[in-house]
Amino acid sequence: MAAQVLVHLTSAVGLAGGLEQTYREQFAEYGPDGMALLVPTNAAAAIVRRQVLCGEANIGALVDPRIMTFAELAESVLVANHSHYRRISPLQQRMLVAELLALLHHSQGLAHLSETYAMPGTANSMCALLEELKHAGISSADFETIVQNCCPGNQANADVAAVFFAYQERLQELELYDVPGLLGHAVELLHAENRQPLQDLKVLLLDGFRSFTAVQMEMIAKLATFVERVEIRLWRDENRPEMTPLFEATIAQLQNILSSLEVQEDDSSSEADESNLSHLRQHMFASQAPPAGEVDASVQVLEAAGGVVGECREVARRIKLLLTGAQEAGTDRPRANQVVVMLRSWDSGHADALRQVLTWYGIPAEFSRGPALASVPAVQAALDVLDVVSSRWRRQDVLKLLGSNYVQCLPGDGVQIKSRQFEKLTLEAGIIGGSDAPEPWEDWAAGFARLGTRLQSERTQRQQLDSDFNISSNPEWSEQTQEDDDGNRLRPLTTIDALIGYVEQCSKVVGGLRKLLQPLLGAQSMANAAKKFSDILKNLNIVGAVDSADVRQAAKDQQGLTQLSELLAEIAEAPVDPPESSDAPAEAEATAATMLPTEFASLVRRACSEMRLQIAGRRGVGVQVLDMTEAGFEQFEVLFICGMRDGLLPRRGPADVFYPDADRASLQEENPGLRPRSGQIHDDKQLLHAALSAARKQVWLTYPLTEADGSPVLRSPYVDEVLRHWEESDESPSELVHTRRQSQVIEQLKGACHYLEVLEAVQAMQAHPPQLQDTQIQEVLNELASGSDSGGLPEPAQICELSQIGWQRADASENSAFAGIISNAAITADLATSYGQDYIFSASSLNSYAACPMQFYFRYVLGLEGLEEPTDDTDIRDLGLLAHRILSAFYGQRTIGTDNDAPLTNEDLPAAYEQLEQVINGIADSWAQTVFGARGVWEMAIERMRQDLRAVLKCDAEKNSATGGTGAQLPPRRVRAVEVRYGQSGGLPICTDATIGPIRVQGSIDRIDLAEADGNSKRWVLWDYKSSDGPTKKLVTSGIDVQLPLYAMAVEQMYPGEAAGFLLWGYWQVRRPVGWRTRLLASSTAGDGTPLLDATIAQARQMIGQHVSGIRSGKFPPEPHDGVKPCRYCDFGDICGNRKSRK
């Protein structure tokens, strides 16, 4: 006998007041086996079960009410009838579809998808389409005929049909079922009169559905043949018909499959109150909205700057104010579990941000879904292993793995990993990783080998430096980093020896990591890769590294690792192994085997990002954070809806890459279950309407004004839909909107919800007197302590001190404590001693102080060094040093007193080029073995340098030739010396003034020439090689750059009486376009009429004295020189806080 079928039409959203009440009332009559209530989602089923068990009905705690989803009902039928089945998981489904796409491609079975079959998005889109087709009741056998009739011009028809057919064939072969397949199999059993466990079912209730799929319709039709009554509750609002686009089609389908169908309008009258919230629920999205009354605060809009985090922080502040009763005087404070925050998506970043800020404000909260599995620290450590494999040993990924707290040491090597030292050495070794080499770990081994060679060379140079300047006699100097004549910083011997030992340990670590990962690299299938990866995690003992002291984190880690092991078991059991008679070419199979570890790593990471940590179930304790799809099942006092921004609400889902909306519209005429994707915007309207029904007293709609980087955000059109209801009222819609920008602080201490907000407010007030008293601050802190955990609250004096420091940092006056002036007498005395009469300065250190005193302080006083990111490109400093070495070796064979000491002329060029080639071949090849960068890049750089240096010789010859055109105004030059070191024995004394005394300097002159001018008079010509233009003439003459003046002072003391004075100082650019730059001629005069070179030396002496005086007195202001512009390449920009940039 056919069942009585009653369809309830209601305009009330959700399950409240619906068939759940019918279930409660009739449970005593029919018992647990005689009634079943079907709801759309597992979350809804859990909520209704809890409400029924804890409600007024006398059901009993031990009874399991039959409140479930269609999928749960189908599985109960299969289990009760002992049906042999296996359910395929969504991950296994994606893997299967990806494999079928690959097999069809290799067998020439794909035409339209041949270029995109291997992309992850193709498999995901195909899975979504197949599930939609099966829910619509379209079989693989009928699909091709349907699409050819409805959309014959679509090029994807044949490919989708082939995948659909192969997919169904594989599922049948392995007796696997997806969700639509489970429902279909259960219906088949019911048709065969296998009704267990539903043989006693009398009443079937269906609530919360907006429509039904084809297989769900079949299930309803079959159940209606043996139950007494079926009641279905559908939502319909005549004022908003566009929100229920499938209502008419659903009613028509029900009438077709059910013989006796009665439709009944339920009484769902509007709320008795006249609040703004009631008005919205009745009229939102309606074509015409009546004018509203005064704004009554039941609906509020909150906009905040700072992106998602800034928005969530403002939400947490408002919740804190509500819970502490500080929002409005006289209002009842809701309990924490009476406040709900609803999200449109768990992947928008709001959930993670809310977890942080709610904890930050001390607000108890309960999330209906756990965090992403990939966010669990122990799981992240496991995924770091896969990142090393997929990135082919990229440096950042290896460092991330070895720096994890869950990886103490690699199995078998016995070497404890010091991650900070390892990171520093990889940077110094120039290791990048990620190469396409067959064995990517070899780049690491070669990098550490090069670093070891370089450290040995540095050790030799430091020993030579200590010997030349007798540094070892002074213990303090021997433990300091020193500079050689080339400006290279040479570390102490003890430091170098320790680094050599660390490099050996690093090489062992690389070997151990390679041995650990090698089995995974040799995996031949996904199942094999899953097993090998499980073995790797077991060998790393990540489980044993879980910190048991933090019980909550330990439990989270253990649960995350358990779910990860279940995920790996899914992969191992996935039906993706190709049959033995695979038609794939051998070359394709070899390529697939090579790429398999990378594909496996991507698969696991993507799955861990999508999968969420399982939670035991909501207890209803604390602020509730729910998905909007869970709206309508419970009611709360206050509701916050986060993420009211365009693109998230309404959510723009991915378009169907196979069938655009025009084709879907044609398919919908054939099968109502397939509808255009653009029509899904109505789903968001329904969700928002359902969410509004969850609030009893107040709703907050929130969105960010800007992204975290300051870029603007377009708010959701639904916010404007809310505001339009008050446009014609006496109150402005702006009365509903609360805006707080990121730069704003709490105006009054009473409005602070966290001690950092107290600090912000106090700091802002201390910048404008009067000063606050500690008692005022203590009063606010006491209120904060009463509302949350007070264990971390600071003292009022600490608040005042921190705010005063912040105010001082913002002070730009010279008397500020952050102006770079050291006032401590003990420190200045130590500086005066350390940089006293015995200290030896270099030209580069003095130039550094002139460029920016703060930079000198960081680099030379504190000994800090910037860590540079290595690249495959050549380092320009290495190239410059190599050019210096080659030119020194070449011209060293042409100095005065050798067999070939005549000035270089055009006639000498052919022989000079041959000699240059010999020097380059002798130096460059050995040099390339120790520097960092790709070998091929270095070879190209050396070839460019070869052409550059040939141009240098040609330029030199033209300048020396009597008829050389541009060089005819100067006499020919002979090379006197190259790489001349000065100040080797205790430094070269430079006299400045009587108060400072002599200042000792040392350095190296690139090249000294002698030119015969004015008959037989010899004059000095000084050169410094540069890879670029070098300092300007103004910087040299003003004493900012003292390198050339120091050269001149050194030559006067080292070669007394050998020449009659100077003819020229200059910088020589040795990269094309080569030539003389920044020349200072003896024939030029300064502004006061004195010879230019003499005036420059005098100015340099004065500036050196000022620099040294500033260093000894502790004056290191962050004042970069405008002519030098050192901030462009400064290693310390992040810690400097340059006041000029702050201004």
Secondary structure, 3 states (H helix, E strand, C coil): CCCEEEEEEECCCCCCCCHHHHHHHHHHHHCCCCEEEECCCHHHHHHHHHHHHCCCCCCCCCCCCCEECHHHHHHHHHHHCCCCCEECCHHHHHHHHHHHHHHHHHCCCCCCCCCCCCCHHHHHHHHHHHHHHHHCCCCHHHHHHHHHHHCCCCCCHHHHHHHHHHHHHHHHHHCEECHHHHHHHHHHHHHCCCCCCCCCCCEEEEEEECCCCHHHHHHHHHHCCCCCEEEEEEECCCCCHHHCCCHHHHHHHHHHHCCCEEEEECCCCCCCCCCHHHHHHHHCCCCCCCCCCCCCCCEEEEEECCHHHHHHHHHHHHHHHHHHCCCCCCCCCCCHHHEEEEECCCCCCHHHHHHHHHHHCCCCEEECCCCEHHHCHHHHHHHHHHHHHHCCCCHHHHHHHHCCCCCCECCCCCCECCHHHHHHHHHHCCCCCCCCCCCCHHHHHHHHHHHHHHHHHHHHHHHHHHHHHCHHHCHHHHCCCEECCCCCEECCHHHHHHHHHHHHHHHHHHHHHHHHHHHHHCCCCHHHHHHHHHHHHHHHCCCCCCCCCCHHHHHHHHHHHHHHHHHHHHHHHCCCCCCCCCCCCHHHHHHHHHHHHHHHHHHHHHHHHHCECCCCCCCCCCEEEEEHHHCCCCCEEEEEECCCECEECCECCCCCCCCCHHHHHHHHHHCCCCCCHHHHHHHHHHHHHHHHCCEEEEEEEEEECECCCCCECCECHHHHHHHHHHCCCCCCHHHHEEEECCCCCCCCHHHCCCHHHHHHHHHHHHCCCCCCCHHHHHHHHHHHHHHCCCCCCCCHHHHHHHHHHHHHHHCCCCCCCCCCECCCHHHHHHHHHHCCCCCEEEHHHHHHHHHCHHHHHHHHHCCCCCCCCCCCCCCHHHHHHHHHHHHHHHHHCCECCCCCCCCCCHHHHHHHHHHHHHHHHHHHHHHCCCCCCCHHHHHHHHHHHHHHHHHHHHHHHHHHCCCCHHHCCCCCEEEEEEEEEECCCCCEEECCCCCCCCEEEEEEEEEEEEEEECCCEEEEEEEEEECCCCCCHHHHHCCCCCHHHHHHHHHHHHCCCCCCCEEEEEEEECCCCCEEEEEEECCCECCCCCEHHHHHHHHHHHHHHHHHHHHHCCECCCCCCCCCCHHHHCCCHHHHCCHHHHC
